[in-house]
């Protein structure tokens, strides 16, 4: 007699569970977050960003891990605001990480800073390190986080009406699409100066002094990236459930092993790194950079809608209600914590954070929604960040290996946007809004300098010049254009009556198709051919 298999126990939000098991599952959560946390600081500190030196880049990676561990605990804990109906945090395993959404805004702003002289360049045009530019980004991001904090006190139903999937879907898709360019450039060797294959120091990637440096687009670099990408696919096809959830980290590990064995790694940065690091070991001069205010406001709107979707999914996989007062309270607390985390992250020298969705898969896989696992994940992130040799090893990863991983991650962002769009009914009005918003968004993404020559002002009025720069930056940021156009059209265009009652063409013609098929079947049953069916139809008519 075959024994029936018992399902593994599900550990609910407040259930008791062994500490050792909580540590094991927390480590799984930390691993699933690792790739997403380290990618933005590496990109923004590198040649595609503000060209910081190795010690500053290592510090940003370490601090990202530490800050994400600390601020994830805020979301998990859920604090009640004294004498009010409001909360801070969700009380779920809602972990946070550095957001990809800010990368296209930041890279566009940094390019503008170098072009206008805000950031220094050498006599030959080489971009020099610009900590001032990074400080302007985090300070402006801290200011813009006040928008999400204010919106958190709005009822979730109102937020979903103003920012429905019709707005957030194409915006998230454009963010992913714009990021893929950066990932692909890294895959081929680097996204900085070497990507144009100039003469001189950057004729090879990353530069002439680097170990095993090759021209951008070399077959060796393409192969390194493919080793990561193919490993991710193999883990998905043949791996266990745990391997699948860590496929990106395993792909990165395989790429690093191959790169290390073939001489692409330099140990100098790892040897020079201190044993430990913490917040504010390095600091950056803070200032508000006006041109990125509007794009960063769009970023925080996207982060808010992402948080609402991710919290809903977390409630679902945690076997909690997804409607009602308690659910609305979790949404309010999660959005407020997301805004506060964005404000605090800037003060802690890190770019804005977002609620991570990939941990919902870990909850479903491990059948554990218990807060103890979340706190264990925060603990492991803190340990990884404090021991800065670990961060130094991550910064030393060759761009081609990193590109193979980030291209996959950025594509996943685009697919998330497509999934959100798929929930929208394709009425005539909605198709029109999608077409109009995506037309400008795709155009600005594919031709990023299309608006660069509209304003010709070259006077000494810095306020006027900054205003023009802000307009240019918004118009050259594809997802920001898409977001603003979609919000405006969604509020202005009314739903048409026929759009509400009519379905798709397939649904409308379904009954006619069934009737035609019945007539064909009747013709076959009496042994008649198509001519008999036509004659029968003529008699009926």
C-alpha positions in Angstrom: 0.0 0.0 0.0 1.5 3.3 -1.1 1.8 5.9 1.6 0.4 9.4 0.9 3.0 12.1 1.0 2.4 14.8 3.6 2.7 18.4 2.5 5.5 20.5 4.2 4.1 22.6 7.0 3.3 26.2 6.2 4.7 28.7 8.7 2.3 31.7 9.0 3.0 35.2 9.9 2.9 34.7 13.7 3.5 30.9 13.9 6.3 29.5 16.0 9.3 28.1 14.1 12.8 26.8 15.0 15.5 29.5 15.0 17.8 27.4 12.9 15.2 26.9 10.2 14.5 30.7 10.2 18.2 31.3 9.7 18.3 28.9 6.8 15.2 30.4 5.1 16.5 33.9 5.8 19.7 33.1 4.0 17.7 32.0 1.0 15.9 35.3 1.0 19.2 37.2 1.2 20.6 35.3 -1.7 17.6 36.0 -3.9 18.0 39.7 -3.1 21.8 39.9 -3.6 22.0 40.5 -7.4 19.3 43.2 -7.3 20.9 45.1 -4.4 24.5 45.2 -5.8 23.6 46.1 -9.4 22.5 49.7 -9.1 25.5 51.0 -7.0 28.0 49.2 -9.3 26.4 50.8 -12.4 26.1 54.3 -11.0 29.6 54.2 -9.5 31.2 52.9 -12.8 32.0 54.4 -16.1 28.4 54.7 -17.1 27.8 56.7 -14.0 30.0 59.1 -12.0 33.3 57.2 -12.5 34.1 56.9 -8.7 37.3 55.3 -7.6 37.4 51.7 -6.4 37.2 52.5 -2.7 34.0 54.7 -3.1 32.4 52.0 -5.3 33.2 49.3 -2.7 31.7 51.5 0.0 28.5 52.0 -2.0 28.1 48.2 -2.5 28.7 47.6 1.2 26.4 50.4 2.3 23.6 49.2 0.0 23.7 45.8 1.7 23.7 47.3 5.1 21.0 49.9 4.4 18.7 47.4 2.7 19.1 45.1 5.7 18.2 47.8 8.2 15.3 49.3 6.2 13.8 45.9 5.3 13.4 45.5 9.1 11.3 48.6 9.1 8.9 47.1 6.6 8.8 43.8 8.4 8.2 45.2 11.9 5.2 47.5 11.2 5.0 50.4 13.7 1.8 52.1 14.7 1.8 55.9 14.6 0.7 57.1 18.0 -2.9 58.4 18.3 -3.6 57.8 14.6 -5.0 55.1 12.3 -1.8 55.0 10.4 1.1 52.5 10.3 4.7 52.4 9.1 5.5 49.0 7.5 3.5 46.1 6.3 4.3 43.5 9.0 5.1 41.0 6.2 8.3 39.7 4.7 8.3 42.9 2.5 12.1 43.3 1.9 13.5 46.3 0.1 16.5 46.8 -2.2 18.1 49.5 -4.3 15.8 50.3 -7.2 16.5 49.8 -10.8 14.0 52.6 -11.7 16.4 55.4 -10.8 19.2 54.1 -13.1 17.9 55.6 -16.4 17.2 59.0 -14.7 20.6 59.0 -13.0 22.7 58.1 -16.1 20.9 60.7 -18.1 21.5 63.3 -15.4 25.1 62.4 -15.1 25.7 62.8 -18.8 24.1 66.2 -18.6 26.2 67.1 -15.6 29.4 66.3 -17.5 28.1 68.2 -20.6 27.3 71.3 -18.6 30.5 71.3 -16.5 28.8 70.4 -13.2 31.1 67.3 -13.2 34.7 67.6 -14.3 36.3 66.3 -17.5 39.9 66.0 -18.5 41.5 68.0 -21.3 41.0 65.0 -23.7 37.3 64.7 -22.8 37.7 61.8 -20.3 35.1 61.9 -17.6 36.7 62.3 -14.1 35.3 61.1 -10.8 32.3 63.2 -9.8 31.3 62.6 -6.1 29.5 65.9 -6.3 27.1 64.5 -9.0 26.3 61.5 -6.9 25.7 63.7 -3.9 23.3 65.8 -6.0 21.4 62.6 -7.0 20.9 61.3 -3.5 20.0 64.7 -2.0 17.4 65.4 -4.7 16.0 61.9 -4.3 15.6 62.5 -0.6 13.6 65.6 -1.3 11.4 63.9 -3.9 10.6 61.1 -1.4 8.3 63.5 0.3 5.8 62.9 -2.6 5.4 59.2 -1.8 5.2 59.9 1.9 2.3 62.4 1.2 0.5 60.0 -1.2 0.7 57.2 1.4 -2.1 59.0 3.4 -4.4 58.8 0.4 -6.9 55.9 0.2 -5.6 53.0 -1.9 -8.8 53.1 -4.1 -8.0 56.7 -5.0 -4.4 55.8 -5.8 -5.4 52.9 -8.0 -7.9 55.2 -9.9 -5.2 57.9 -10.6 -2.4 55.4 -11.2 -4.1 52.3 -12.7 -2.2 49.5 -14.5 -2.9 51.5 -17.7 -0.3 54.0 -16.4 2.1 51.8 -14.4 2.3 49.0 -17.0 3.8 50.9 -19.9 6.0 52.9 -17.5 7.6 49.8 -15.9 8.0 48.2 -19.4 9.9 51.4 -20.6 12.1 51.3 -17.5 13.2 47.8 -18.3 13.7 48.4 -22.0 15.9 51.5 -21.3 18.0 49.5 -18.8 18.7 46.7 -21.2 20.9 49.0 -23.3 23.2 49.4 -20.3 23.2 45.7 -19.6 24.0 44.8 -23.2 26.9 47.3 -23.3 28.4 45.8 -20.2 28.0 42.3 -21.7 30.2 43.4 -24.6 32.8 44.8 -22.3 31.6 48.0 -20.6 29.1 50.8 -20.8 31.7 53.6 -20.3 34.1 55.4 -22.6 35.5 52.2 -24.0 32.2 51.3 -25.6 32.9 53.7 -28.5 36.4 52.1 -29.1 38.4 55.4 -29.0 42.1 55.7 -29.2 44.2 56.1 -26.0 43.5 54.8 -22.5 40.0 53.5 -23.3 40.9 51.7 -26.5 40.3 48.5 -24.5 37.8 47.7 -21.8 37.8 48.7 -19.0 41.1 50.5 -19.6 44.7 49.9 -20.7 46.0 49.0 -17.2 43.3 46.3 -16.4 44.1 42.6 -16.5 43.2 40.8 -19.8 41.8 44.1 -21.3 40.3 43.7 -24.7 38.5 45.9 -27.2 34.8 46.4 -26.7 32.7 43.7 -28.3 35.4 41.1 -28.3 34.3 37.5 -28.6 35.9 36.7 -25.2 33.6 39.3 -23.5 30.5 38.0 -25.3 31.4 34.5 -24.2 31.8 35.5 -20.6 28.4 37.1 -20.6 26.9 34.0 -22.3 28.3 31.8 -19.6 26.2 33.6 -17.0 23.1 33.8 -19.2 23.2 30.1 -20.2 23.8 29.0 -16.6 20.6 30.9 -15.6 18.7 29.0 -18.3 20.2 25.6 -17.2 19.2 26.2 -13.6 15.7 27.0 -14.6 15.5 23.9 -16.8 17.3 21.3 -14.6 17.7 22.9 -11.2 15.8 22.1 -8.0 13.2 24.7 -6.8 15.8 26.3 -4.5 18.3 26.5 -7.4 15.7 28.1 -9.6 15.1 30.9 -7.1 18.9 31.5 -6.9 19.5 31.0 -10.6 20.8 34.6 -11.1 23.3 34.4 -8.3 24.5 30.9 -9.5 24.9 32.3 -13.0 27.0 35.2 -11.6 29.1 32.7 -9.6 29.8 30.5 -12.7 30.8 33.6 -14.7 33.1 34.7 -11.9 34.8 31.3 -11.7 35.4 31.3 -15.5 36.6 34.9 -15.4 38.9 34.2 -12.5 40.4 31.1 -14.1 41.1 33.0 -17.4 42.7 36.0 -15.8 40.1 38.7 -15.9 40.1 39.4 -12.2 42.4 41.9 -10.4 43.0 41.2 -6.7 44.5 44.6 -6.0 41.2 46.2 -5.1 40.2 43.3 -2.8 43.6 43.4 -1.1 43.4 47.1 -0.6 39.9 47.1 0.8 39.5 47.4 4.6 38.3 44.5 6.6 35.1 46.2 7.6 32.9 49.1 6.5 29.7 50.9 7.7 27.5 53.8 6.9 29.1 57.2 6.4 32.7 55.9 6.2 32.6 57.8 2.9 30.4 60.9 2.4 29.4 62.9 -0.7 28.7 66.7 -0.9 24.9 67.1 -0.9 23.0 69.6 -3.2 19.7 69.7 -5.0 20.0 69.3 -8.8 16.9 70.9 -10.3 16.7 69.2 -13.7 16.2 65.8 -12.1 13.3 66.8 -9.8 10.5 66.0 -12.2 12.0 62.6 -13.4 12.6 61.6 -9.8 9.0 62.5 -8.9 7.9 60.1 -11.7 10.3 57.5 -10.2 8.6 57.7 -6.8 5.1 57.4 -8.4 6.3 54.2 -10.0 7.9 52.9 -6.8 4.6 53.5 -5.0 2.6 51.5 -7.5 5.2 48.8 -7.5 4.9 48.7 -3.7 1.2 48.3 -3.8 1.4 45.4 -6.3 4.2 43.7 -4.4 2.5 44.0 -1.0 -0.7 42.6 -2.5 1.3 39.6 -3.9 3.0 39.1 -0.5 -0.4 39.0 1.3 -1.6 36.4 -1.3 1.4 34.1 -0.9 1.4 34.6 2.9 -2.3 33.3 2.9 -3.6 36.6 4.2 -6.7 38.6 3.0 -6.2 40.8 0.0 -9.1 43.1 0.7 -10.7 44.8 3.7 -9.5 47.3 6.3 -6.5 45.3 7.5 -5.3 44.9 3.9 -5.8 48.6 3.2 -3.8 49.3 6.4 -0.9 47.1 5.2 -0.9 49.0 1.8 -0.9 52.3 3.6 1.9 51.3 6.0 3.9 49.7 3.2 3.7 52.8 0.9 4.5 55.1 3.8 7.5 53.0 4.8 8.6 52.9 1.2 8.6 56.7 1.1 10.4 57.0 4.4 13.0 54.4 3.3 13.5 56.6 0.2 14.1 59.6 2.4 16.4 57.8 4.8 18.4 56.0 2.1 19.5 59.3 0.6 20.7 60.5 4.1 22.5 57.1 4.4 24.3 57.8 1.0 22.2 55.3 -1.1 19.9 55.9 -4.0 16.1 55.3 -3.6 14.9 51.8 -2.5 12.0 49.7 -3.7 10.0 46.8 -2.4 11.4 43.6 -3.9 9.0 41.2 -5.6 11.3 38.2 -6.1 11.0 37.3 -2.4 7.3 36.4 -3.0 8.6 33.4 -5.0 10.8 32.4 -2.0 7.8 32.5 0.3 5.8 30.3 -2.0 8.7 27.9 -2.5 9.6 27.5 1.2 6.1 27.7 2.5 7.3 30.2 5.1 5.7 33.7 5.6 7.1 34.0 9.1 8.7 37.3 10.2 11.6 35.4 11.7 12.8 34.4 8.3 12.6 38.1 7.2 14.7 39.2 10.2 17.2 36.5 9.4 17.5 37.8 5.9 18.2 41.3 7.3 20.9 39.9 9.5 22.7 38.2 6.6 22.5 41.4 4.5 24.1 43.3 7.4 26.9 40.7 7.7 27.6 40.8 3.9 27.7 44.6 4.0 29.9 45.1 7.1 32.7 42.7 5.8 33.8 45.0 3.0 36.1 42.4 1.4 32.9 40.8 0.1 31.9 44.1 -1.5 35.3 44.5 -3.0 35.1 41.1 -4.6 31.7 42.1 -6.1 33.1 45.4 -7.5 36.0 43.5 -9.1 33.6 41.4 -11.2 34.3 42.0 -14.9 31.7 44.1 -16.8 31.0 41.3 -19.2 30.0 38.9 -16.4 27.9 41.6 -14.8 26.3 42.4 -18.1 25.2 38.8 -18.6 23.4 39.0 -15.3 21.9 42.5 -15.5 20.6 42.0 -19.0 18.5 39.1 -17.7 17.3 41.2 -14.6 16.5 44.3 -16.7 14.5 42.2 -19.2 12.6 40.8 -16.2 11.6 44.4 -15.3 10.3 44.9 -18.9 8.3 41.6 -18.7 6.8 42.8 -15.4 5.5 45.8 -17.2 4.1 43.7 -20.0 2.3 41.5 -17.4 0.7 44.6 -15.9 -0.4 45.8 -19.3 -2.0 42.4 -19.9 -4.4 43.0 -17.1 -5.9 46.1 -18.9 -9.0 45.6 -21.0 -8.1 46.4 -24.6 -10.9 48.9 -25.3 -10.5 51.5 -27.9 -9.8 54.2 -25.3 -7.2 52.1 -23.5 -5.5 51.2 -26.8 -5.4 54.9 -27.7 -3.8 55.8 -24.3 -1.2 53.1 -24.6 -0.4 54.0 -28.2 0.0 57.7 -27.4 2.1 57.2 -24.3 4.3 54.5 -25.7 4.9 56.4 -29.0 6.7 59.1 -27.1 8.4 56.7 -24.6 9.8 54.4 -27.3 10.9 57.4 -29.4 12.8 59.0 -26.5 14.4 55.7 -25.6 15.5 54.8 -29.1 16.7 58.4 -29.9 17.7 59.8 -26.5 19.1 63.1 -27.9 16.0 64.0 -29.9 15.2 67.0 -27.7 18.8 68.1 -27.0 18.8 71.0 -29.5 15.4 72.5 -28.9 16.6 75.2 -26.4 19.4 77.4 -27.7 19.8 79.6 -24.6 23.4 80.2 -23.6 23.2 83.1 -21.1 24.3 83.5 -17.5 20.9 83.0 -15.9 21.5 79.7 -14.1 17.9 79.4 -13.0 16.6 79.7 -16.6 19.3 77.3 -17.8 18.4 74.8 -15.1 14.7 75.0 -16.0 15.5 74.2 -19.7 17.8 71.4 -18.6 14.9 69.9 -16.5 12.6 70.0 -19.5 15.2 68.4 -21.7 15.9 65.6 -19.2 12.2 64.8 -18.8 11.7 64.7 -22.6 14.8 62.5 -23.0 13.7 60.0 -20.3 11.3 57.6 -22.1 9.5 56.2 -19.1 8.9 59.7 -17.6 7.3 60.9 -20.8 5.2 57.7 -20.9 4.1 58.1 -17.3 3.1 61.8 -17.6 1.2 61.3 -20.9 -0.6 58.2 -19.6 -1.7 59.9 -16.4 -3.0 63.0 -18.3 -4.9 61.0 -20.9 -6.3 58.6 -18.4 -7.8 61.5 -16.4 -9.0 63.5 -19.5 -10.4 60.7 -21.8 -13.7 59.3 -20.6 -14.6 55.7 -21.0 -16.9 55.2 -23.9 -20.2 53.2 -23.5 -19.5 50.8 -26.3 -16.0 50.1 -24.9 -17.6 49.0 -21.7 -20.0 46.5 -23.2 -18.1 45.1 -26.2 -15.5 42.4 -25.8 -12.7 41.4 -28.2 -13.4 40.5 -31.8 -13.2 36.8 -30.9 -15.8 37.1 -28.2 -18.2 39.1 -30.3 -18.0 36.6 -33.2 -18.1 33.5 -31.0 -21.9 32.8 -31.4 -21.8 33.3 -35.1 -18.8 30.9 -35.4 -20.6 28.3 -33.4 -23.7 28.5 -35.6 -21.6 28.2 -38.8 -19.8 25.1 -37.3 -23.2 23.5 -36.5 -24.3 24.0 -40.2 -21.1 22.4 -41.4 -21.6 19.4 -39.1 -25.2 19.0 -40.2 -24.0 18.9 -43.8 -21.5 16.2 -43.0 -24.0 14.1 -41.1 -26.3 13.8 -44.2 -23.3 13.0 -46.5 -23.4 16.3 -48.3 -20.4 18.3 -49.3 -19.9 22.0 -49.2 -22.2 22.5 -52.2 -25.1 20.7 -50.4 -24.5 23.0 -47.4 -24.6 26.1 -49.6 -27.9 24.9 -51.2 -29.3 24.2 -47.8 -28.3 27.6 -46.7 -30.0 29.1 -49.8 -33.2 27.2 -49.1 -33.2 28.4 -45.5 -32.6 31.9 -46.6 
